[in-house]
Amino acid sequence: MFLCMRTTIHIDDHLFAQLKRIAADTGKTLTAVIQDALRESLSRRRTTQRPAIDLPVFHGTGVMSGVDLNDSASLLDLIEGDHGPA
């Protein structure tokens, strides 16, 4: 089933005039022209390559013995440690 969403958007008058002109020149509805423009814009956004990010890598033997990454309270205890009275 094909569903459509109705919404209200604000479009600059100059841009709206261009869209209407394209619709008239191509014989498409204004809705079709706007949808095509949005699809094209979204498609370009998806294919744009982002620069690679160089993340630091730390080597080791894994999680310290006795550490349970699923137990936040025990992790907090390990992080804070027993430093005695403040």
Beta strands, then each sheet from edge to edge (+ up, - down):
end
